[in-house]
Amino acid sequence: MASKKINVPQCPVCGDEGGGHYFRRCTKCHRYYTMVTRDKKQVSGDFTVVDWFSSRSSAGLILEDSAGKRYPIYMSDVFRFINGLNFGQLMLEETKKGSAYGWCVVNNKEAVN
């Protein structure tokens, strides 16, 4: 069973959460974050993909709710969500990025017949 608790960095003065950066200081109080354990939050609503991120260890999408709050979602969760999703009619084109070969989606205006 998954835990209902999570450890997060939090400012000991104002309660601001560090967004996963334990080693940083609070931008409001300039105090170092300390780790606290709290209940996990859940949010629901309509979300729009507004950006993406990539690092050496992970990648993901940034989702934004109707209030403008952003949530980073890891690609492993995105892949689980879209497994079996039908994208409809697409045009794919062979591509090379660095030494890797693959496929990219092109829109119909870019497609060459």
CNS distance restraints for C-alpha pairs under 8 A (distance, minus, plus):
assign (resid   4 and name CA) (resid  39 and name CA) 5.81 0.50 0.50
assign (resid   4 and name CA) (resid  40 and name CA) 5.74 0.50 0.50
assign (resid   5 and name CA) (resid  37 and name CA) 6.47 0.50 0.50
assign (resid   5 and name CA) (resid  38 and name CA) 5.48 0.50 0.50
assign (resid   5 and name CA) (resid  39 and name CA) 4.45 0.50 0.50
assign (resid   5 and name CA) (resid  40 and name CA) 5.36 0.50 0.50
assign (resid   6 and name CA) (resid  37 and name CA) 5.55 0.50 0.50
assign (resid   6 and name CA) (resid  38 and name CA) 5.66 0.50 0.50
assign (resid   6 and name CA) (resid  39 and name CA) 6.22 0.50 0.50
assign (resid   6 and name CA) (resid  40 and name CA) 5.78 0.50 0.50
assign (resid   7 and name CA) (resid  35 and name CA) 6.24 0.50 0.50
assign (resid   7 and name CA) (resid  36 and name CA) 5.51 0.50 0.50
assign (resid   7 and name CA) (resid  37 and name CA) 4.43 0.50 0.50
assign (resid   7 and name CA) (resid  38 and name CA) 6.57 0.50 0.50
assign (resid   8 and name CA) (resid  17 and name CA) 6.97 0.50 0.50
assign (resid   8 and name CA) (resid  18 and name CA) 7.49 0.50 0.50
assign (resid   8 and name CA) (resid  19 and name CA) 7.86 0.50 0.50
assign (resid   8 and name CA) (resid  20 and name CA) 6.75 0.50 0.50
assign (resid   8 and name CA) (resid  22 and name CA) 7.94 0.50 0.50
assign (resid   8 and name CA) (resid  35 and name CA) 5.45 0.50 0.50
assign (resid   8 and name CA) (resid  36 and name CA) 5.58 0.50 0.50
assign (resid   8 and name CA) (resid  37 and name CA) 6.43 0.50 0.50
assign (resid   8 and name CA) (resid  38 and name CA) 7.65 0.50 0.50
assign (resid   9 and name CA) (resid  17 and name CA) 5.63 0.50 0.50
assign (resid   9 and name CA) (resid  18 and name CA) 5.16 0.50 0.50
assign (resid   9 and name CA) (resid  19 and name CA) 7.21 0.50 0.50
assign (resid   9 and name CA) (resid  20 and name CA) 6.40 0.50 0.50
assign (resid   9 and name CA) (resid  21 and name CA) 6.93 0.50 0.50
assign (resid   9 and name CA) (resid  22 and name CA) 5.21 0.50 0.50
assign (resid   9 and name CA) (resid  33 and name CA) 5.37 0.50 0.50
assign (resid   9 and name CA) (resid  34 and name CA) 5.29 0.50 0.50
assign (resid   9 and name CA) (resid  35 and name CA) 4.44 0.50 0.50
assign (resid   9 and name CA) (resid  36 and name CA) 6.27 0.50 0.50
assign (resid  10 and name CA) (resid  15 and name CA) 5.61 0.50 0.50
assign (resid  10 and name CA) (resid  16 and name CA) 5.51 0.50 0.50
assign (resid  10 and name CA) (resid  17 and name CA) 4.25 0.50 0.50
assign (resid  10 and name CA) (resid  18 and name CA) 5.68 0.50 0.50
assign (resid  10 and name CA) (resid  33 and name CA) 4.96 0.50 0.50
assign (resid  10 and name CA) (resid  34 and name CA) 5.44 0.50 0.50
assign (resid  10 and name CA) (resid  35 and name CA) 6.13 0.50 0.50
assign (resid  10 and name CA) (resid  36 and name CA) 6.55 0.50 0.50
assign (resid  11 and name CA) (resid  15 and name CA) 4.78 0.50 0.50
assign (resid  11 and name CA) (resid  16 and name CA) 5.20 0.50 0.50
assign (resid  11 and name CA) (resid  17 and name CA) 6.33 0.50 0.50
assign (resid  11 and name CA) (resid  18 and name CA) 7.31 0.50 0.50
assign (resid  11 and name CA) (resid  25 and name CA) 7.87 0.50 0.50
assign (resid  11 and name CA) (resid  26 and name CA) 6.06 0.50 0.50
assign (resid  11 and name CA) (resid  29 and name CA) 7.83 0.50 0.50
assign (resid  11 and name CA) (resid  31 and name CA) 6.57 0.50 0.50
assign (resid  11 and name CA) (resid  32 and name CA) 6.61 0.50 0.50
assign (resid  11 and name CA) (resid  33 and name CA) 4.58 0.50 0.50
assign (resid  11 and name CA) (resid  34 and name CA) 6.30 0.50 0.50
assign (resid  12 and name CA) (resid  31 and name CA) 7.50 0.50 0.50
assign (resid  12 and name CA) (resid  32 and name CA) 7.99 0.50 0.50
assign (resid  12 and name CA) (resid  33 and name CA) 6.67 0.50 0.50
assign (resid  12 and name CA) (resid  34 and name CA) 6.61 0.50 0.50
assign (resid  13 and name CA) (resid  29 and name CA) 6.97 0.50 0.50
assign (resid  13 and name CA) (resid  31 and name CA) 7.54 0.50 0.50
assign (resid  14 and name CA) (resid  28 and name CA) 7.86 0.50 0.50
assign (resid  14 and name CA) (resid  29 and name CA) 7.09 0.50 0.50
assign (resid  16 and name CA) (resid  26 and name CA) 7.07 0.50 0.50
assign (resid  17 and name CA) (resid  33 and name CA) 7.82 0.50 0.50
assign (resid  18 and name CA) (resid  22 and name CA) 6.43 0.50 0.50
assign (resid  18 and name CA) (resid  24 and name CA) 7.40 0.50 0.50
assign (resid  18 and name CA) (resid  25 and name CA) 7.93 0.50 0.50
assign (resid  18 and name CA) (resid  26 and name CA) 6.94 0.50 0.50
assign (resid  18 and name CA) (resid  33 and name CA) 6.68 0.50 0.50
assign (resid  22 and name CA) (resid  32 and name CA) 7.85 0.50 0.50
assign (resid  22 and name CA) (resid  33 and name CA) 5.80 0.50 0.50
assign (resid  22 and name CA) (resid  34 and name CA) 6.97 0.50 0.50
assign (resid  22 and name CA) (resid  35 and name CA) 7.30 0.50 0.50
assign (resid  23 and name CA) (resid  32 and name CA) 7.06 0.50 0.50
assign (resid  23 and name CA) (resid  33 and name CA) 7.00 0.50 0.50
assign (resid  24 and name CA) (resid  32 and name CA) 6.02 0.50 0.50
assign (resid  24 and name CA) (resid  33 and name CA) 6.56 0.50 0.50
assign (resid  25 and name CA) (resid  29 and name CA) 7.90 0.50 0.50
assign (resid  25 and name CA) (resid  30 and name CA) 5.22 0.50 0.50
assign (resid  25 and name CA) (resid  31 and name CA) 5.13 0.50 0.50
assign (resid  25 and name CA) (resid  32 and name CA) 4.21 0.50 0.50
assign (resid  25 and name CA) (resid  33 and name CA) 5.88 0.50 0.50
assign (resid  26 and name CA) (resid  30 and name CA) 4.75 0.50 0.50
assign (resid  26 and name CA) (resid  31 and name CA) 5.42 0.50 0.50
assign (resid  26 and name CA) (resid  32 and name CA) 6.21 0.50 0.50
assign (resid  26 and name CA) (resid  33 and name CA) 6.53 0.50 0.50
assign (resid  45 and name CA) (resid  65 and name CA) 6.70 0.50 0.50
assign (resid  45 and name CA) (resid  66 and name CA) 7.74 0.50 0.50
assign (resid  46 and name CA) (resid  65 and name CA) 5.85 0.50 0.50
assign (resid  46 and name CA) (resid  66 and name CA) 6.59 0.50 0.50
assign (resid  47 and name CA) (resid  63 and name CA) 5.76 0.50 0.50
assign (resid  47 and name CA) (resid  64 and name CA) 5.27 0.50 0.50
assign (resid  47 and name CA) (resid  65 and name CA) 4.60 0.50 0.50
assign (resid  47 and name CA) (resid  66 and name CA) 6.95 0.50 0.50
assign (resid  48 and name CA) (resid  63 and name CA) 5.36 0.50 0.50
assign (resid  48 and name CA) (resid  64 and name CA) 5.26 0.50 0.50
assign (resid  48 and name CA) (resid  65 and name CA) 6.57 0.50 0.50
assign (resid  49 and name CA) (resid  61 and name CA) 6.67 0.50 0.50
assign (resid  49 and name CA) (resid  62 and name CA) 5.88 0.50 0.50
assign (resid  49 and name CA) (resid  63 and name CA) 4.59 0.50 0.50
assign (resid  49 and name CA) (resid  64 and name CA) 6.42 0.50 0.50
assign (resid  50 and name CA) (resid  61 and name CA) 7.72 0.50 0.50
assign (resid  50 and name CA) (resid  62 and name CA) 5.79 0.50 0.50
assign (resid  50 and name CA) (resid  63 and name CA) 5.87 0.50 0.50
assign (resid  50 and name CA) (resid  64 and name CA) 6.43 0.50 0.50
assign (resid  51 and name CA) (resid  61 and name CA) 5.94 0.50 0.50
assign (resid  51 and name CA) (resid  62 and name CA) 4.94 0.50 0.50
assign (resid  51 and name CA) (resid  63 and name CA) 7.29 0.50 0.50
assign (resid  52 and name CA) (resid  59 and name CA) 7.49 0.50 0.50
assign (resid  52 and name CA) (resid  60 and name CA) 5.63 0.50 0.50
assign (resid  52 and name CA) (resid  61 and name CA) 4.15 0.50 0.50
assign (resid  52 and name CA) (resid  62 and name CA) 5.32 0.50 0.50
assign (resid  53 and name CA) (resid  59 and name CA) 5.43 0.50 0.50
assign (resid  53 and name CA) (resid  60 and name CA) 5.38 0.50 0.50
assign (resid  53 and name CA) (resid  61 and name CA) 6.20 0.50 0.50
assign (resid  53 and name CA) (resid  62 and name CA) 7.34 0.50 0.50
assign (resid  54 and name CA) (resid  58 and name CA) 5.99 0.50 0.50
assign (resid  54 and name CA) (resid  59 and name CA) 4.14 0.50 0.50
assign (resid  54 and name CA) (resid  60 and name CA) 6.57 0.50 0.50
assign (resid  55 and name CA) (resid  59 and name CA) 6.06 0.50 0.50
assign (resid  58 and name CA) (resid  74 and name CA) 7.14 0.50 0.50
assign (resid  58 and name CA) (resid  75 and name CA) 7.57 0.50 0.50
assign (resid  59 and name CA) (resid  74 and name CA) 5.98 0.50 0.50
assign (resid  59 and name CA) (resid  75 and name CA) 5.73 0.50 0.50
assign (resid  60 and name CA) (resid  72 and name CA) 6.70 0.50 0.50
assign (resid  60 and name CA) (resid  73 and name CA) 5.37 0.50 0.50
assign (resid  60 and name CA) (resid  74 and name CA) 4.25 0.50 0.50
assign (resid  60 and name CA) (resid  75 and name CA) 4.45 0.50 0.50
assign (resid  60 and name CA) (resid  78 and name CA) 7.63 0.50 0.50
assign (resid  61 and name CA) (resid  72 and name CA) 5.85 0.50 0.50
assign (resid  61 and name CA) (resid  73 and name CA) 5.27 0.50 0.50
assign (resid  61 and name CA) (resid  74 and name CA) 6.60 0.50 0.50
assign (resid  61 and name CA) (resid  75 and name CA) 6.94 0.50 0.50
assign (resid  61 and name CA) (resid  78 and name CA) 7.95 0.50 0.50
assign (resid  62 and name CA) (resid  70 and name CA) 6.38 0.50 0.50
assign (resid  62 and name CA) (resid  71 and name CA) 5.56 0.50 0.50
assign (resid  62 and name CA) (resid  72 and name CA) 4.49 0.50 0.50
assign (resid  62 and name CA) (resid  73 and name CA) 6.11 0.50 0.50
assign (resid  63 and name CA) (resid  70 and name CA) 5.55 0.50 0.50
assign (resid  63 and name CA) (resid  71 and name CA) 5.15 0.50 0.50
assign (resid  63 and name CA) (resid  72 and name CA) 6.33 0.50 0.50
assign (resid  63 and name CA) (resid  73 and name CA) 7.12 0.50 0.50
assign (resid  64 and name CA) (resid  68 and name CA) 5.68 0.50 0.50
assign (resid  64 and name CA) (resid  69 and name CA) 5.51 0.50 0.50
assign (resid  64 and name CA) (resid  70 and name CA) 4.38 0.50 0.50
assign (resid  64 and name CA) (resid  71 and name CA) 6.29 0.50 0.50
assign (resid  65 and name CA) (resid  69 and name CA) 5.60 0.50 0.50
assign (resid  65 and name CA) (resid  70 and name CA) 6.63 0.50 0.50
assign (resid  73 and name CA) (resid  77 and name CA) 6.88 0.50 0.50
assign (resid  73 and name CA) (resid  78 and name CA) 7.08 0.50 0.50
assign (resid  74 and name CA) (resid  78 and name CA) 6.55 0.50 0.50
assign (resid  75 and name CA) (resid  79 and name CA) 5.91 0.50 0.50
assign (resid  76 and name CA) (resid  80 and name CA) 6.31 0.50 0.50
assign (resid  77 and name CA) (resid  81 and name CA) 6.23 0.50 0.50
assign (resid  78 and name CA) (resid  82 and name CA) 6.23 0.50 0.50
assign (resid  79 and name CA) (resid  83 and name CA) 5.91 0.50 0.50
assign (resid  90 and name CA) (resid 105 and name CA) 6.88 0.50 0.50
assign (resid  90 and name CA) (resid 106 and name CA) 7.59 0.50 0.50
assign (resid  90 and name CA) (resid 107 and name CA) 7.48 0.50 0.50
assign (resid  91 and name CA) (resid 105 and name CA) 5.86 0.50 0.50
assign (resid  91 and name CA) (resid 106 and name CA) 5.53 0.50 0.50
assign (resid  91 and name CA) (resid 107 and name CA) 6.44 0.50 0.50
assign (resid  91 and name CA) (resid 108 and name CA) 6.82 0.50 0.50
assign (resid  91 and name CA) (resid 111 and name CA) 7.09 0.50 0.50
assign (resid  92 and name CA) (resid 103 and name CA) 6.16 0.50 0.50
assign (resid  92 and name CA) (resid 104 and name CA) 5.54 0.50 0.50
assign (resid  92 and name CA) (resid 105 and name CA) 4.62 0.50 0.50
assign (resid  92 and name CA) (resid 106 and name CA) 5.85 0.50 0.50
assign (resid  93 and name CA) (resid 103 and name CA) 5.48 0.50 0.50
assign (resid  93 and name CA) (resid 104 and name CA) 5.44 0.50 0.50
assign (resid  93 and name CA) (resid 105 and name CA) 6.38 0.50 0.50
assign (resid  93 and name CA) (resid 106 and name CA) 6.62 0.50 0.50
assign (resid  94 and name CA) (resid 101 and name CA) 7.46 0.50 0.50
assign (resid  94 and name CA) (resid 102 and name CA) 5.97 0.50 0.50
assign (resid  94 and name CA) (resid 103 and name CA) 4.56 0.50 0.50
assign (resid  94 and name CA) (resid 104 and name CA) 6.50 0.50 0.50
assign (resid  95 and name CA) (resid 101 and name CA) 5.88 0.50 0.50
assign (resid  95 and name CA) (resid 102 and name CA) 5.47 0.50 0.50
assign (resid  95 and name CA) (resid 103 and name CA) 5.38 0.50 0.50
assign (resid  95 and name CA) (resid 104 and name CA) 6.46 0.50 0.50
assign (resid  96 and name CA) (resid 100 and name CA) 5.60 0.50 0.50
assign (resid  96 and name CA) (resid 101 and name CA) 4.44 0.50 0.50
assign (resid  96 and name CA) (resid 102 and name CA) 6.26 0.50 0.50
assign (resid  97 and name CA) (resid 101 and name CA) 6.41 0.50 0.50
assign (resid  97 and name CA) (resid 102 and name CA) 7.90 0.50 0.50
assign (resid 106 and name CA) (resid 110 and name CA) 6.13 0.50 0.50
assign (resid 106 and name CA) (resid 111 and name CA) 6.45 0.50 0.50
assign (resid 107 and name CA) (resid 111 and name CA) 6.43 0.50 0.50
